[in-house]
Amino acid sequence: MVRFLGQSPNFQIYPNTSRPEFLQLRFSKIQERDASGALVQGHAVTSLASADPYWMSGNVTAADGTNYTYVTMVLDPRTRQSFSATCPNASATASASAGGSGSGSTGGASASANANVAGHHHRRLLRLNQAAAERRSLATDPNDPIAPLFKVTVFFGLDNSTTFPFGKDKTVSVAKGGLKFNVEYMRWPFCSVNNTLSLEIDLAVKNAGAANTSVSTGADGSKTLAVALSNDTASNITFANYAYEAQNGTRSMAVGVNLTTTGSGASAASTVVLTLPNPAPNASAYYDPTVTAAYSTQGGAAAGMRVGLWGALAALLLAAFMSA
């Protein structure tokens, strides 16, 4: 069972509905970072809960006869007030180039400098006002061929086991009744080919403290987080460490997975940070951040649930959208 909390990207996964243990995941932000890890100003969606996405949904019958439902969320980050499609140093560079160079009297140079500063601030104010007006009138168009888009699709309600493509001639298996998710971003206005996108997810368990986790690396490079939910219940969550340039792509791009824990006791916080690649020279990236969570309880039957991080986010936002 998955329980959504309010209208924020905050949800709980219960391995067994007859027991109180749960794993809680709360999405916090998406941010562009440069090669040194520093944040790129204006290139972030810091509140996924307040995003204003475009929704699509439908029922599908797969080639093997499996029936399922899909929900797709498309977000244009430019609709967020704090987001800018330009790079933070672009206007400053342009102003410096326009200023030129030359010689003259000290008084003339000083007056010219003051005029340039005043003109620069005036132009900047006009740009900010124009950008604000454009954001107020801008809505996500999922078919816009030039817009930067973040696209999340969740598949659920499978009446049989089936497979979904992830990479050319590769598939991901999903059991009957399972869930499958993917995320695709395209034309994100990266300020450098070396920049990446950082997605942060906070983890907690039933006692509202940080999840007690350990990390191991598989032979294929995937990261597995072992999360203790109680003395006799645990969850193993496995993160893929690659993305493709398309669903059937051939170019594998590295995805970083890191776990950080800060504080202690009730104030402790555990956060998973996914470092998603800049797909340049391609315009898009396709990532299947599926999570296989295998739960087992002593003296009882094992229960399994396959949950995708971005899919859980999509389901959460859909629930918030439908309750608004």
N, C-alpha and C positions, 0 to 999 in steps of 0.2 A: 504494500500500500504506500502511496505517496501522498503526503499532506502538504498543502501549500499554505503559507502564513501571510495573510493580508495581501497587499498589492505590491510587495517588494520581492526581488528575486531571492527568496528565502524559503526552503522547503526541507521536509523531513522524509526519510525513507525508512519504513518499518520492515524488517526482515520477516516478522511474524506478527500478525494482527492480534494474537492472543497474549503477546508479551509487550512490555513498555519500551524496550530498547529501540532507539532509532539513530540513524546517521543524518546529521543536518548539514546542508550545503547552502551557502549564501554567496551569490555572485555580487561582486562589488564594482568592478570597473574594467574598461578596455582603454588602453593607452598606447600611443606610439612612443617608442624609445629609440634613441640613437645607438651607435655601436658601443658607446661607453656605458650604456644603461640609463643615461639621463633622459628625463621626460621631454617630449617635444611639445612646446606650449601650443594650446589650441587644437591639438590632434588627439582628442580623447572623448569618450562617452563615459562620464563618471557616475551616472545614475541610470542603470539599466531599468530600474523600476519605473522611472518617469519617461521612458522612451515612448515615442508615438509611431509605432510601426504600421505597415500595411499587412493585412491578413488575407490568406487564401486557404481553402480547404476543399476536400473532396474524398470520394471513395474510389478505390482502385482494385482491379482484379489482375494479379500478376500472371505471367506466362504459364506458370505452373498451377494456376487455379487458386492461389492464395488470395483471400480478400483482406484488405486492410484500409485504414483511414489515414490521411495525411493532413497536416496543418503546416503551412509555411508562413513565416514571419519575415518581412523585408523591412530593413531600416536604412534610411538615408541619414548618416550622421550629421549632415549639414542642417537638419531640422532642429538640432540641439543648439541652444543659445550660446553655449560656450565653445562650440566647434567652429573652426575656420578651415576652409579648403586650401588656403595659402599657407606657405611656410613662414615661421615667425621672423626670419631675417630678410625676407624678400623685399618688403617695403623700405627697410632701412638701407639695403644695398642699392635700390633704385634711387632713393633720395641722395645718397652719397655720390652716385654716378652723375646725377643731374646737376649737382652742385658745381662740378668742374673745378678748375684751378686757375690761378692767375696772380698778378701782382698789382699793387696800388698803394694808396696811402692807408695808414693804420685806421684812421677814422672811417674811410670808405669801406675797408674790409670788415670793420666792426659792425657798421650799419647793415652791410650786406649779409653778414652772419646772422644778425638779429632778425632781418627780414626772412632769411631762409628758415630759421627756427620757427618763426610765427607761421610762415607758409606751410611748413611741414606739419605742425600741429593742426592747422586748419584742414589740410588735406586728409590727415589721419581721422579727424572728427567726421568729415564727410564720408570717408570709407566705412567707419564704424556705424554711422547712421544708415547708410545704404545697405550694409550687411544685415543690420537688425531688421530693416524693412523687408529685405529679401527672405530672411528666415521666417518672418511672420506670415508671409504668403507662400512659403515652400511646404509642400507635402510630399511624402515619399511616393514616388512613381516607380513601381517595380519593373517597368518596361523602358525606363529612361536609359538610352544607350551610352550616356556619358556620365551619369551620376555615380558617385561612390556608394556602394550598397553592401550591407551586411545581411546575409540571407540564412535563415535557420529553418530546417524542416524536421518535423517529428513524424514518425510512422508508428502506428499503434493499432490495437484491435486485430492482430493477425489471427486468422482462424486455422492456420497451419504453419508448420515450419517452412522457412524460405530463405533465400539469399538476396543480398543487395550488392551491386558493384561498388568497389572502392579500389581504383587503379585498373589499368588495362589487364583484362583476363584474370582479375582477382575479385574475390567476393568476401562479404561478411555474412556469417550465418546468424539468423535470428530464430529462436524457438517459438512455437505456437504460444500466443498470448504475450509475447515479448514486445520490447520497444526498440526502435532504432532511430538514430538521429544523425544529422550532419550539419556542418556550417560551411558556408561559402562566402568569401568576401571578394569584391571586385572593384577595381579602379580606386582603391584607397589612395589618397594623395600623399604617399610617402615622400618625405623630404630628402631621403637618401636611399640608394640601393642597399645600404648596409643596415637600415633601420628595420625594426620588427614591431609586432603588436603584442602587448602584454595583457593577458586575461587573468584576473585574480578571483579565486574562489575560496571562501572561508569555510573551514570544517569545524563541526562541533558534535557532541554526543548528548545523550539524554539529560545529563546533569548540567547542561548549558555551558560547560567548560570546553576547552579545546580538545579536539579528538587526539587520543593517544595513538600515534602512528609510527610506523617504521617503513623505510623505503628499500626496495630491492630492485635490481636491474636484470631483466631477462636476457637470454642469449640473443634475441633480436633487437635489443636496445630499449625495449619498452620498460616503463616504470610501473611497479606495483606498490601501492600503498596498503599496508595491513593496518586496519583500524579496529581497535578493541572497543566494542560497544558496552560490554559488561564482562564479568568474570568468565562467562561461558558462551558468549556470543561475539563473533568477530566478522569483519568484512574485508575482502581483498578487492581492491579497485585497481584495474590495470589501464594505463594511459598509453595510447599509441604515440610513437615519437616521430611521426612523419606526416606530411600532407602532400597532395598532388596539385598540379596546376588545373586539373579538371577531374570530374568524377571518374572518367576512364583514362586519366592521365598516365604518363610514363615517367615524368620527372619527379622523383622523390625529393622532398624538401624537409630539412630537419625541423622538428618541433621540440623545444626544450620544456622539461617538466621539473619543477623544483618545489620543495616543501620547506616552509619556514615556520618556526614556533617562537612566539614572544610571550613574556610574562609568565605567570604561574597561578595555579588555583583558579578561582572564578574569573580572574582577569586574563587568563591565558588565551592565546589565539593561535590557531594553526591555519595557514593559508597555502593553497596550491597556486603556483604561478605558471601559466602556460605561455611560452614564448613562441608566437606564431610567425611564420616567415614572410618576408617581402618576396612576392613571386616574380619580380622583375627578372627577365624581360617580359614574362607573361603578365597579363592584366588581372588574373584571378588566382585564387587558391581555394582548394577544396579539402576540408579536414573532417574526418570522422572520429570525433573524440568519444567513442563509445567506451563505456565502463562496464566491465563484467563484475558484478558484486555477488559473490557466493557466500551465503550465510549458513552457519551451522550452529546448532544448539545441542549441548550434551543431553543425552537421553531422549532426543526427539529427532524427527526426520529433518533432513536438510532442506532449506528453501532457497530458491535462486531467483534473481531478478537482474535483467540486463538494462542498465540505465545509461543514457548518454548525457553528458553535462549540458551541452547546448540544447539538447532536446528537452531536458528538464526545465531549462530556462524558457524555452518556447512554450511549453505547456503552462508554466507559471504565468507568463505574460498573457496567454490566451485566457486563462482563468480570470485574471484581473480585468482583461478587456471585456469579457462576457458579463462580469459582475458590475461594470461601471454603469 
